């Protein structure tokens, strides 16, 4: 008995369906061991304890708002402290100046002026005399002197200046051009004095002018500057 083409196709389709229904597995299916799918606690702990590369995992996070605020909080107190320190140091400097330095400076200037005045007046008195008023002139000069120089002056005027002035009608007049303090100490000073001196005599009636300079050593005696040394330079 011959089978038609339609019946053959029907039989082939039924064969395929029966094969699928019977649960045929594909040839490339892979069996999976259940034990391999379980997680080992010790291995997981080891993995968690493994060092982590910061460069690989760390991602820079910029918090511009927070960083700027923190920077402002840090910088502002420093700037305020520095400003306060400058103001305080400046105030202290001004206070010290008016309390100590300025009074000392004013005192030094006042003392220097007093020393210059004493040296100038004494120089004029020492180098100015006239034959008509020798005693008065010598007494005026002695009032500016002290110590050994006073004794020397008394001897010098009595033995040399006095007799020469009377014999030759010697007259001298001194004028201080300028003077400056060379040294200044609490009880002593040295003043450089520049002098113009005119001299006339019986033999030379016309006054002759001469310029000279003198180092005048002073000592503070009973609150008064007195000449202790007179050195032409």
C-alpha atoms as an extended CHARMM CRD file, in Angstrom:
* protein
*
       233  EXT
         1         1  UNK       CA              0.0000000000        0.0000000000        0.0000000000  PROA      1               0.0000000000
         2         2  UNK       CA              1.4710000000        3.2840000000       -0.9350000000  PROA      2               0.0000000000
         3         3  UNK       CA              1.5120000000        6.3040000000        1.3980000000  PROA      3               0.0000000000
         4         4  UNK       CA              0.7580000000        9.6710000000        0.0600000000  PROA      4               0.0000000000
         5         5  UNK       CA              3.0300000000       12.7590000000        0.4690000000  PROA      5               0.0000000000
         6         6  UNK       CA              0.6110000000       14.3630000000        2.9080000000  PROA      6               0.0000000000
         7         7  UNK       CA              0.6950000000       11.4000000000        5.1910000000  PROA      7               0.0000000000
         8         8  UNK       CA              4.5080000000       11.3880000000        5.1360000000  PROA      8               0.0000000000
         9         9  UNK       CA              4.6720000000       15.0200000000        6.2240000000  PROA      9               0.0000000000
        10        10  UNK       CA              2.1820000000       14.3040000000        8.9840000000  PROA      10              0.0000000000
        11        11  UNK       CA              4.2600000000       11.4750000000       10.2950000000  PROA      11              0.0000000000
        12        12  UNK       CA              7.4310000000       13.5950000000       10.2460000000  PROA      12              0.0000000000
        13        13  UNK       CA              5.7640000000       16.4070000000       12.2050000000  PROA      13              0.0000000000
        14        14  UNK       CA              4.4170000000       13.9880000000       14.7870000000  PROA      14              0.0000000000
        15        15  UNK       CA              7.9220000000       12.5290000000       15.1740000000  PROA      15              0.0000000000
        16        16  UNK       CA              9.4480000000       15.9800000000       15.9310000000  PROA      16              0.0000000000
        17        17  UNK       CA              6.7160000000       16.9070000000       18.3720000000  PROA      17              0.0000000000
        18        18  UNK       CA              7.1210000000       13.6190000000       20.1770000000  PROA      18              0.0000000000
        19        19  UNK       CA             10.8130000000       14.1850000000       20.4650000000  PROA      19              0.0000000000
        20        20  UNK       CA             10.2970000000       17.6430000000       22.0220000000  PROA      20              0.0000000000
        21        21  UNK       CA              7.6240000000       16.3060000000       24.2830000000  PROA      21              0.0000000000
        22        22  UNK       CA              9.9520000000       13.5810000000       25.5140000000  PROA      22              0.0000000000
        23        23  UNK       CA             12.3370000000       16.3610000000       26.8350000000  PROA      23              0.0000000000
        24        24  UNK       CA             15.3380000000       15.8250000000       24.6840000000  PROA      24              0.0000000000
        25        25  UNK       CA             18.2420000000       18.0830000000       25.9850000000  PROA      25              0.0000000000
        26        26  UNK       CA             20.4400000000       19.9670000000       23.5470000000  PROA      26              0.0000000000
        27        27  UNK       CA             23.8340000000       18.4820000000       22.8570000000  PROA      27              0.0000000000
        28        28  UNK       CA             25.7400000000       21.5910000000       24.0810000000  PROA      28              0.0000000000
        29        29  UNK       CA             24.0260000000       21.8280000000       27.5020000000  PROA      29              0.0000000000
        30        30  UNK       CA             26.5290000000       22.1910000000       30.4450000000  PROA      30              0.0000000000
        31        31  UNK       CA             25.9830000000       20.6680000000       33.8440000000  PROA      31              0.0000000000
        32        32  UNK       CA             26.6960000000       23.2090000000       36.7190000000  PROA      32              0.0000000000
        33        33  UNK       CA             27.9400000000       21.9660000000       40.0680000000  PROA      33              0.0000000000
        34        34  UNK       CA             25.8300000000       23.5380000000       42.8330000000  PROA      34              0.0000000000
        35        35  UNK       CA             28.8550000000       23.6690000000       45.1600000000  PROA      35              0.0000000000
        36        36  UNK       CA             30.6150000000       26.0260000000       42.7620000000  PROA      36              0.0000000000
        37        37  UNK       CA             27.7770000000       28.5290000000       42.9620000000  PROA      37              0.0000000000
        38        38  UNK       CA             27.9220000000       28.8690000000       46.7440000000  PROA      38              0.0000000000
        39        39  UNK       CA             29.9360000000       31.7620000000       48.2090000000  PROA      39              0.0000000000
        40        40  UNK       CA             32.8140000000       30.8550000000       50.4880000000  PROA      40              0.0000000000
        41        41  UNK       CA             32.6780000000       33.1140000000       53.6150000000  PROA      41              0.0000000000
        42        42  UNK       CA             36.4610000000       32.8940000000       54.1990000000  PROA      42              0.0000000000
        43        43  UNK       CA             37.1810000000       33.8280000000       50.5940000000  PROA      43              0.0000000000
        44        44  UNK       CA             34.8160000000       36.7800000000       50.8480000000  PROA      44              0.0000000000
        45        45  UNK       CA             36.5150000000       37.9370000000       54.0400000000  PROA      45              0.0000000000
        46        46  UNK       CA             39.9100000000       37.6150000000       52.3950000000  PROA      46              0.0000000000
        47        47  UNK       CA             38.7180000000       39.6560000000       49.4660000000  PROA      47              0.0000000000
        48        48  UNK       CA             37.4070000000       42.3580000000       51.7970000000  PROA      48              0.0000000000
        49        49  UNK       CA             40.7350000000       42.4720000000       53.6740000000  PROA      49              0.0000000000
        50        50  UNK       CA             42.7430000000       42.8390000000       50.4870000000  PROA      50              0.0000000000
        51        51  UNK       CA             44.4270000000       46.2820000000       50.1090000000  PROA      51              0.0000000000
        52        52  UNK       CA             42.6260000000       48.6940000000       47.9050000000  PROA      52              0.0000000000
        53        53  UNK       CA             44.5130000000       50.9590000000       45.5450000000  PROA      53              0.0000000000
        54        54  UNK       CA             43.4790000000       54.5300000000       46.4560000000  PROA      54              0.0000000000
        55        55  UNK       CA             44.5060000000       55.7960000000       43.0530000000  PROA      55              0.0000000000
        56        56  UNK       CA             42.2270000000       53.2990000000       41.3650000000  PROA      56              0.0000000000
        57        57  UNK       CA             39.2010000000       53.6160000000       43.6250000000  PROA      57              0.0000000000
        58        58  UNK       CA             39.4410000000       57.1790000000       44.9230000000  PROA      58              0.0000000000
        59        59  UNK       CA             37.6240000000       59.6890000000       42.8580000000  PROA      59              0.0000000000
        60        60  UNK       CA             38.4860000000       63.3570000000       43.6250000000  PROA      60              0.0000000000
        61        61  UNK       CA             35.4830000000       65.1130000000       44.9220000000  PROA      61              0.0000000000
        62        62  UNK       CA             35.6280000000       68.9180000000       44.8870000000  PROA      62              0.0000000000
        63        63  UNK       CA             33.4600000000       70.7190000000       47.3280000000  PROA      63              0.0000000000
        64        64  UNK       CA             34.0350000000       74.2230000000       46.0990000000  PROA      64              0.0000000000
        65        65  UNK       CA             31.5040000000       75.8200000000       48.3460000000  PROA      65              0.0000000000
        66        66  UNK       CA             32.6830000000       74.0620000000       51.5140000000  PROA      66              0.0000000000
        67        67  UNK       CA             36.4010000000       74.4890000000       50.7520000000  PROA      67              0.0000000000
        68        68  UNK       CA             35.9740000000       78.1960000000       50.0240000000  PROA      68              0.0000000000
        69        69  UNK       CA             34.0210000000       78.7380000000       53.2140000000  PROA      69              0.0000000000
        70        70  UNK       CA             36.5880000000       76.8140000000       55.2410000000  PROA      70              0.0000000000
        71        71  UNK       CA             39.3910000000       78.8110000000       53.6090000000  PROA      71              0.0000000000
        72        72  UNK       CA             37.6470000000       82.0580000000       54.4560000000  PROA      72              0.0000000000
        73        73  UNK       CA             37.1450000000       80.9330000000       58.0320000000  PROA      73              0.0000000000
        74        74  UNK       CA             40.8670000000       80.0820000000       58.2680000000  PROA      74              0.0000000000
        75        75  UNK       CA             42.2200000000       83.1890000000       56.5370000000  PROA      75              0.0000000000
        76        76  UNK       CA             40.0220000000       85.8280000000       58.1300000000  PROA      76              0.0000000000
        77        77  UNK       CA             41.1420000000       85.1750000000       61.7460000000  PROA      77              0.0000000000
        78        78  UNK       CA             44.7980000000       85.1790000000       60.6430000000  PROA      78              0.0000000000
        79        79  UNK       CA             44.3700000000       88.4980000000       58.8470000000  PROA      79              0.0000000000
        80        80  UNK       CA             42.5760000000       89.9710000000       61.8400000000  PROA      80              0.0000000000
        81        81  UNK       CA             45.2930000000       88.7650000000       64.2170000000  PROA      81              0.0000000000
        82        82  UNK       CA             48.0620000000       90.1910000000       62.0270000000  PROA      82              0.0000000000
        83        83  UNK       CA             46.2530000000       93.5150000000       61.7830000000  PROA      83              0.0000000000
        84        84  UNK       CA             45.7890000000       93.6480000000       65.5340000000  PROA      84              0.0000000000
        85        85  UNK       CA             49.4580000000       92.8080000000       66.1010000000  PROA      85              0.0000000000
        86        86  UNK       CA             50.5390000000       95.6280000000       63.7760000000  PROA      86              0.0000000000
        87        87  UNK       CA             48.2240000000       98.0960000000       65.4830000000  PROA      87              0.0000000000
        88        88  UNK       CA             49.3300000000       97.0060000000       68.9490000000  PROA      88              0.0000000000
        89        89  UNK       CA             53.0390000000       97.1510000000       68.0780000000  PROA      89              0.0000000000
        90        90  UNK       CA             52.5630000000      100.5740000000       66.4920000000  PROA      90              0.0000000000
        91        91  UNK       CA             50.7130000000      101.8110000000       69.5510000000  PROA      91              0.0000000000
        92        92  UNK       CA             53.4250000000      100.4900000000       71.8550000000  PROA      92              0.0000000000
        93        93  UNK       CA             56.1230000000      102.1620000000       69.7500000000  PROA      93              0.0000000000
        94        94  UNK       CA             54.3070000000      105.4950000000       69.8870000000  PROA      94              0.0000000000
        95        95  UNK       CA             53.7360000000      105.1350000000       73.6240000000  PROA      95              0.0000000000
        96        96  UNK       CA             57.3960000000      104.3140000000       74.2710000000  PROA      96              0.0000000000
        97        97  UNK       CA             58.4650000000      107.2330000000       72.0860000000  PROA      97              0.0000000000
        98        98  UNK       CA             56.3910000000      109.7750000000       74.0070000000  PROA      98              0.0000000000
        99        99  UNK       CA             57.1410000000      108.1710000000       77.3830000000  PROA      99              0.0000000000
       100       100  UNK       CA             60.8750000000      107.6070000000       77.1360000000  PROA      100             0.0000000000
       101       101  UNK       CA             62.5700000000      108.5270000000       73.8760000000  PROA      101             0.0000000000
       102       102  UNK       CA             61.0540000000      111.9390000000       73.2690000000  PROA      102             0.0000000000
       103       103  UNK       CA             61.7040000000      113.2250000000       76.8220000000  PROA      103             0.0000000000
       104       104  UNK       CA             65.2780000000      111.9010000000       76.6100000000  PROA      104             0.0000000000
       105       105  UNK       CA             65.7070000000      113.4930000000       73.1970000000  PROA      105             0.0000000000
       106       106  UNK       CA             64.3520000000      116.8010000000       74.4310000000  PROA      106             0.0000000000
       107       107  UNK       CA             66.5550000000      116.5820000000       77.5320000000  PROA      107             0.0000000000
       108       108  UNK       CA             69.6240000000      115.8340000000       75.4190000000  PROA      108             0.0000000000
       109       109  UNK       CA             68.9160000000      118.7640000000       73.1230000000  PROA      109             0.0000000000
       110       110  UNK       CA             68.4090000000      121.0620000000       76.0740000000  PROA      110             0.0000000000
       111       111  UNK       CA             71.6150000000      119.8610000000       77.7280000000  PROA      111             0.0000000000
       112       112  UNK       CA             73.5290000000      120.2410000000       74.4550000000  PROA      112             0.0000000000
       113       113  UNK       CA             72.3080000000      123.8100000000       74.0430000000  PROA      113             0.0000000000
       114       114  UNK       CA             73.3360000000      124.5880000000       77.6110000000  PROA      114             0.0000000000
       115       115  UNK       CA             76.8030000000      123.1240000000       77.0310000000  PROA      115             0.0000000000
       116       116  UNK       CA             77.2480000000      125.0710000000       73.7830000000  PROA      116             0.0000000000
       117       117  UNK       CA             76.1440000000      128.2700000000       75.4660000000  PROA      117             0.0000000000
       118       118  UNK       CA             78.5580000000      127.7530000000       78.3750000000  PROA      118             0.0000000000
       119       119  UNK       CA             81.4600000000      126.9620000000       76.0470000000  PROA      119             0.0000000000
       120       120  UNK       CA             80.7380000000      129.9730000000       73.8360000000  PROA      120             0.0000000000
       121       121  UNK       CA             80.3660000000      132.4130000000       76.7140000000  PROA      121             0.0000000000
       122       122  UNK       CA             83.4820000000      131.0740000000       78.4110000000  PROA      122             0.0000000000
       123       123  UNK       CA             85.5360000000      131.2940000000       75.2280000000  PROA      123             0.0000000000
       124       124  UNK       CA             84.5370000000      134.9170000000       74.6910000000  PROA      124             0.0000000000
       125       125  UNK       CA             85.4110000000      135.7180000000       78.3140000000  PROA      125             0.0000000000
       126       126  UNK       CA             88.8020000000      134.0070000000       78.1050000000  PROA      126             0.0000000000
       127       127  UNK       CA             89.8670000000      135.6840000000       74.8630000000  PROA      127             0.0000000000
       128       128  UNK       CA             88.4840000000      139.1780000000       75.4960000000  PROA      128             0.0000000000
       129       129  UNK       CA             90.2880000000      141.6760000000       77.7050000000  PROA      129             0.0000000000
       130       130  UNK       CA             91.4160000000      145.2840000000       77.7200000000  PROA      130             0.0000000000
       131       131  UNK       CA             94.3010000000      147.0290000000       79.5540000000  PROA      131             0.0000000000
       132       132  UNK       CA             91.8110000000      149.4060000000       81.1370000000  PROA      132             0.0000000000
       133       133  UNK       CA             89.7080000000      146.6460000000       82.7380000000  PROA      133             0.0000000000
       134       134  UNK       CA             92.0220000000      143.6950000000       83.2610000000  PROA      134             0.0000000000
       135       135  UNK       CA             90.9040000000      142.7920000000       86.7780000000  PROA      135             0.0000000000
       136       136  UNK       CA             87.2430000000      142.8480000000       85.7860000000  PROA      136             0.0000000000
       137       137  UNK       CA             87.9000000000      140.8820000000       82.6080000000  PROA      137             0.0000000000
       138       138  UNK       CA             89.9580000000      138.2280000000       84.3860000000  PROA      138             0.0000000000
       139       139  UNK       CA             87.3330000000      137.8750000000       87.1080000000  PROA      139             0.0000000000
       140       140  UNK       CA             84.6240000000      137.4280000000       84.4810000000  PROA      140             0.0000000000
       141       141  UNK       CA             86.6650000000      134.6980000000       82.8110000000  PROA      141             0.0000000000
       142       142  UNK       CA             87.3610000000      132.8820000000       86.0940000000  PROA      142             0.0000000000
       143       143  UNK       CA             83.6060000000      132.5440000000       86.6670000000  PROA      143             0.0000000000
       144       144  UNK       CA             83.4870000000      130.1420000000       83.6830000000  PROA      144             0.0000000000
       145       145  UNK       CA             86.3630000000      127.9230000000       84.8170000000  PROA      145             0.0000000000
       146       146  UNK       CA             86.8520000000      125.0290000000       87.2020000000  PROA      146             0.0000000000
       147       147  UNK       CA             89.4600000000      122.5920000000       88.4630000000  PROA      147             0.0000000000
       148       148  UNK       CA             93.0880000000      122.6440000000       87.4150000000  PROA      148             0.0000000000
       149       149  UNK       CA             92.3760000000      124.8820000000       84.4730000000  PROA      149             0.0000000000
       150       150  UNK       CA             91.1740000000      127.6140000000       86.8290000000  PROA      150             0.0000000000
       151       151  UNK       CA             94.4560000000      127.4510000000       88.7140000000  PROA      151             0.0000000000
       152       152  UNK       CA             96.4200000000      127.4990000000       85.4520000000  PROA      152             0.0000000000
       153       153  UNK       CA             94.4620000000      130.5300000000       84.2040000000  PROA      153             0.0000000000
       154       154  UNK       CA             95.1110000000      132.5010000000       87.3720000000  PROA      154             0.0000000000
       155       155  UNK       CA             98.8200000000      131.8600000000       87.0980000000  PROA      155             0.0000000000
       156       156  UNK       CA             98.9460000000      132.5400000000       83.3380000000  PROA      156             0.0000000000
       157       157  UNK       CA             97.0870000000      135.8640000000       83.5280000000  PROA      157             0.0000000000
       158       158  UNK       CA             99.0910000000      137.1560000000       86.4600000000  PROA      158             0.0000000000
       159       159  UNK       CA            102.4770000000      136.2640000000       85.0430000000  PROA      159             0.0000000000
       160       160  UNK       CA            102.0270000000      136.7530000000       81.2760000000  PROA      160             0.0000000000
       161       161  UNK       CA             98.7680000000      138.2570000000       80.0240000000  PROA      161             0.0000000000
       162       162  UNK       CA             98.4250000000      140.9960000000       82.6510000000  PROA      162             0.0000000000
       163       163  UNK       CA            101.9180000000      142.4950000000       82.3170000000  PROA      163             0.0000000000
       164       164  UNK       CA            101.8810000000      142.2360000000       78.4770000000  PROA      164             0.0000000000
       165       165  UNK       CA             98.4670000000      143.8630000000       78.1870000000  PROA      165             0.0000000000
       166       166  UNK       CA             99.5300000000      146.8040000000       80.3730000000  PROA      166             0.0000000000
       167       167  UNK       CA            102.9060000000      147.2810000000       78.7440000000  PROA      167             0.0000000000
       168       168  UNK       CA            101.7150000000      147.0760000000       75.1030000000  PROA      168             0.0000000000
       169       169  UNK       CA             98.1660000000      148.3110000000       75.5700000000  PROA      169             0.0000000000
       170       170  UNK       CA             97.0350000000      144.9620000000       74.2300000000  PROA      170             0.0000000000
       171       171  UNK       CA             93.3280000000      144.6520000000       73.6030000000  PROA      171             0.0000000000
       172       172  UNK       CA             91.5160000000      141.6110000000       72.2320000000  PROA      172             0.0000000000
       173       173  UNK       CA             87.8820000000      140.9570000000       71.4380000000  PROA      173             0.0000000000
       174       174  UNK       CA             86.5120000000      137.5130000000       70.5680000000  PROA      174             0.0000000000
       175       175  UNK       CA             83.3200000000      136.4980000000       68.8190000000  PROA      175             0.0000000000
       176       176  UNK       CA             82.0420000000      132.9220000000       68.4350000000  PROA      176             0.0000000000
       177       177  UNK       CA             81.0700000000      132.1630000000       64.8460000000  PROA      177             0.0000000000
       178       178  UNK       CA             79.6380000000      128.7170000000       65.4890000000  PROA      178             0.0000000000
       179       179  UNK       CA             79.9300000000      125.8430000000       67.9180000000  PROA      179             0.0000000000
       180       180  UNK       CA             78.9800000000      122.1660000000       67.9910000000  PROA      180             0.0000000000
       181       181  UNK       CA             78.9280000000      119.4390000000       70.5950000000  PROA      181             0.0000000000
       182       182  UNK       CA             81.5410000000      116.7390000000       70.0260000000  PROA      182             0.0000000000
       183       183  UNK       CA             80.7840000000      114.6750000000       73.1100000000  PROA      183             0.0000000000
       184       184  UNK       CA             77.9390000000      114.8130000000       75.5710000000  PROA      184             0.0000000000
       185       185  UNK       CA             77.6890000000      112.8960000000       78.8250000000  PROA      185             0.0000000000
       186       186  UNK       CA             75.5940000000      113.3830000000       81.9570000000  PROA      186             0.0000000000
       187       187  UNK       CA             78.3150000000      115.3670000000       83.7490000000  PROA      187             0.0000000000
       188       188  UNK       CA             80.7930000000      116.2620000000       80.9900000000  PROA      188             0.0000000000
       189       189  UNK       CA             80.8960000000      117.5410000000       77.4400000000  PROA      189             0.0000000000
       190       190  UNK       CA             83.2720000000      118.5720000000       74.6810000000  PROA      190             0.0000000000
       191       191  UNK       CA             82.3700000000      121.4660000000       72.4020000000  PROA      191             0.0000000000
       192       192  UNK       CA             84.1880000000      122.5930000000       69.2630000000  PROA      192             0.0000000000
       193       193  UNK       CA             84.1250000000      126.3900000000       69.0540000000  PROA      193             0.0000000000
       194       194  UNK       CA             85.0500000000      128.5050000000       66.0300000000  PROA      194             0.0000000000
       195       195  UNK       CA             86.2040000000      131.9870000000       66.9480000000  PROA      195             0.0000000000
       196       196  UNK       CA             86.9760000000      135.2580000000       65.2190000000  PROA      196             0.0000000000
       197       197  UNK       CA             89.3320000000      137.4060000000       67.2930000000  PROA      197             0.0000000000
       198       198  UNK       CA             90.4530000000      140.9730000000       66.7270000000  PROA      198             0.0000000000
       199       199  UNK       CA             93.6340000000      142.2490000000       68.3590000000  PROA      199             0.0000000000
       200       200  UNK       CA             95.0510000000      145.7590000000       68.6290000000  PROA      200             0.0000000000
       201       201  UNK       CA             98.0160000000      147.2150000000       70.4840000000  PROA      201             0.0000000000
       202       202  UNK       CA             99.9870000000      150.4110000000       70.9340000000  PROA      202             0.0000000000
       203       203  UNK       CA            102.2580000000      149.4030000000       68.0900000000  PROA      203             0.0000000000
       204       204  UNK       CA             99.3780000000      148.2750000000       65.8100000000  PROA      204             0.0000000000
       205       205  UNK       CA             96.3280000000      150.4050000000       66.4990000000  PROA      205             0.0000000000
       206       206  UNK       CA             94.3780000000      148.9300000000       63.6150000000  PROA      206             0.0000000000
       207       207  UNK       CA             92.6600000000      145.7160000000       64.7480000000  PROA      207             0.0000000000
       208       208  UNK       CA             93.8890000000      142.5770000000       63.0590000000  PROA      208             0.0000000000
       209       209  UNK       CA             91.4960000000      139.7010000000       62.5930000000  PROA      209             0.0000000000
       210       210  UNK       CA             92.3110000000      136.0620000000       63.1950000000  PROA      210             0.0000000000
       211       211  UNK       CA             90.1560000000      132.9550000000       62.9790000000  PROA      211             0.0000000000
       212       212  UNK       CA             90.7670000000      129.9840000000       65.1980000000  PROA      212             0.0000000000
       213       213  UNK       CA             89.0620000000      126.9340000000       66.6410000000  PROA      213             0.0000000000
       214       214  UNK       CA             89.1670000000      125.5570000000       70.1540000000  PROA      214             0.0000000000
       215       215  UNK       CA             88.1010000000      122.3350000000       71.8260000000  PROA      215             0.0000000000
       216       216  UNK       CA             86.4170000000      123.2510000000       75.0880000000  PROA      216             0.0000000000
       217       217  UNK       CA             86.0530000000      120.5730000000       77.7560000000  PROA      217             0.0000000000
       218       218  UNK       CA             83.2270000000      121.1610000000       80.2250000000  PROA      218             0.0000000000
       219       219  UNK       CA             82.1900000000      119.6680000000       83.5320000000  PROA      219             0.0000000000
       220       220  UNK       CA             78.8140000000      119.9760000000       85.2210000000  PROA      220             0.0000000000
       221       221  UNK       CA             79.4780000000      121.4970000000       88.6410000000  PROA      221             0.0000000000
       222       222  UNK       CA             76.5310000000      122.3040000000       90.9090000000  PROA      222             0.0000000000
       223       223  UNK       CA             74.2150000000      122.3860000000       87.8960000000  PROA      223             0.0000000000
       224       224  UNK       CA             76.4590000000      124.7060000000       85.8830000000  PROA      224             0.0000000000
       225       225  UNK       CA             78.7110000000      123.8910000000       82.9370000000  PROA      225             0.0000000000
       226       226  UNK       CA             82.2850000000      125.0780000000       83.6260000000  PROA      226             0.0000000000
       227       227  UNK       CA             85.3980000000      124.9130000000       81.4570000000  PROA      227             0.0000000000
       228       228  UNK       CA             88.0200000000      122.4170000000       82.6100000000  PROA      228             0.0000000000
       229       229  UNK       CA             90.2420000000      122.4080000000       79.5200000000  PROA      229             0.0000000000
       230       230  UNK       CA             90.8690000000      124.8270000000       76.6540000000  PROA      230             0.0000000000
       231       231  UNK       CA             92.7710000000      123.3920000000       73.6780000000  PROA      231             0.0000000000
       232       232  UNK       CA             93.4060000000      125.3190000000       70.4270000000  PROA      232             0.0000000000
       233       233  UNK       CA             93.1210000000      123.0550000000       67.3550000000  PROA      233             0.0000000000
